[in-house]
Amino acid sequence: MSEAKPDYMHAGWPEVQVTNRLAVVTGGARGIGRAIVEAMIRERYRVVALDYSIGDDALAFAREVNEKAAIFKATALSFDKLDVTDSSAVQASIDKLVAEHGRLDVLVNNAGITRDGLLLRMSEADWDAVLTTNLKGVFNMTKAAIKPMMSQKHGKIINIASVVGITGNAGQANYSASKAGVIGFTKSIAKEIASRGITVNAVAPGFIETDMTAKLNEAQRAAMLAQVPMKRVGTPTDVARAVGFLASEAADYITGQVIVVDGGMTM
Ligand code: NAP
């Protein structure tokens, strides 16, 4: 296996110069979400990362970013606790952010979980947990976010799906169904609000090195890798770069699309 590309994080922060545009990233404390937070800052968005739990490591990361931004008298990154499955907490969180920042430019729905198992052995609780977090969470966040975006006649929503939402995967009926749902949701909402200046797209990662995939055993990893023509696992940065593109002006005329970031796994 060839070496994975280094993450953004290791490149350091020569300076952090943000505008007043606001990006909100769910599940931004670690994994792919953390790399997406970095990508948004590099696209010069201020970022609020919303997560179920926020570790010391995430807070240290925010301090590092904000120290580099302070020379421009800016706060580039803050973390807030939020459970995306709680619709009233989601509404209150978006209301508070819009009141504080006066705008909401980008929403990245990244928070997600897995509870894998073959269907015969899958509990109702594991089905519900995955569908509620991965699909209803996206509904909750998007519904709250499109109101301010519609008033400002501008916004970008980016949903993190998965290649298994396109191909299916044995042992992941709940997860694959949730991600297929995210893709259908993305295209439907894109059609509903295209005329209001809001784009809605999805990024479907393949096999990415995070805590989520660290649960796989060696045989499962080897089987996954054997399906990747580029012969390496993806990094959070690989996914974040595609999200950064969709959040940039370069993607202003792109909506309802799914960008697959999988090293060729599903071509
Ligand atoms: P991860 O390392 O497990 O991180 C997921 C993040 O989401 C964690 O910070 C987690 O918080 C947060 N989260 C979970 N439930 C939440 C909730 N109800 N409300 C708010 N935050 C919540 O996962 P990842 O690998 O970075 O995955 C990020 C996204 O990419 C997910 O949507 C995943 O399905 C998708 N994806 C990943 C891969 C992959 O290979 N890794 C492939 C395809 C798609 P806690 O720290 O509290 O748990």
Boltz pocket constraint, residues with backbone or C-beta under 6 A from the ligand:
constraints:
  - pocket:
      binder: B
      contacts: [[A, 26], [A, 27], [A, 28], [A, 29], [A, 30], [A, 31], [A, 32], [A, 33], [A, 50], [A, 51], [A, 52], [A, 53], [A, 54], [A, 82], [A, 83], [A, 84], [A, 85], [A, 109], [A, 110], [A, 111], [A, 112], [A, 113], [A, 133], [A, 137], [A, 160], [A, 161], [A, 162], [A, 163], [A, 204], [A, 205], [A, 206], [A, 207], [A, 208], [A, 209], [A, 210], [A, 211], [A, 212], [A, 213]]
      max_distance: 6.0
